[in-house]
Amino acid sequence: MRTGKPTATQIYKELIGKVDCRRGAPMGRPNVGTKEDACGKQIYRRHIPLIYDGAYDSGGAYWGCGSPLYVEFTLDKSYVNFYRNE
């Protein structure tokens, strides 16, 4: 069993986890904090593939069609920012 800090991949999987779609897909996912909250912490960046008609992430959140979607985050999740790279 591993102990210690979570990896960036583990945090990414948590951020893109399944959402409750019983009453329809939620529009996007919430951002948390600002870059100032990440001062002194490493910020990770990941591309989010949009599947299911090119508008939904793997967890079921709806983003619509458009430019590629990315997320920036810190390992403690004090900063999480979803954005389109236009």
N, C-alpha and C positions, 0 to 999 in steps of 0.2 A: 504494500500500500504506500502510495506517495504522500508525502507531507510537504509543507512549505508553501511557497507562493504559487498561485495558479499561473499557467502559461497564457500568452496572448491568444493562442488558439482556443483554449478553454473559455476564456472570457468572451471571445467572438461568438462561440457557439451558444453561450448563455444569452448574449444580446440579440441573437437571431433565432431564439427558441420559439417553439410553437405558441401561437396565440389562440384565444377563444374565438372561433368563427361561427358559433351557433346562431348568431344574429347578424351575420355578415362580417366580412373582413374589416379590421380596423384600418384607418387611414394612417399609414406610416407607423413610426415608433417614436417615443419621447426622447428628446435631447436632455442631457443632465449637465448642469454647471456651465462654466466658461473656460476658455484656455487659461485664464488667470488662476483658476482652481487647480490646474495641472502644473503650476510653477514648480520646477525642480523634479518633476516626474517624467518618465519616458512616455511619449504619446505614440501609440500604434495606429496604423492605418490599414484597412482591409477593403477590398472591392467586394460588393454584395451582388452576386449574380441574381438577376430577376428572371424567375422561371414562371410557369403557368401564365402563358400569354405575354410574357415579357413585362408584367406589371406587378408581380407578387414575389416577395422573398421566400426563401425555403420554409420559414415559419408560418407563412400565410398572411403576413401584413401586406396591404395594398399600397403601392407607390406610384402607380400610373406609368405610362410609357414616357421615355425621354432619355436624357443623357445618363451615362453610367452613374450608379449609386455607390457611395463609399461611406464608411464609418471610421471616425477617429475616436480613440478611447485610451484611458489609463487602466492599469491592472486593478486599481481599487474602485473603478467605475465612478470616481468623483467628477470625471469629465467624459461625456459621451456625445458625439456630434455626428448625426447622419446628414449627408449632403450630396448634391449632384455635382459632378465635375463638368462644368460647361465650358 
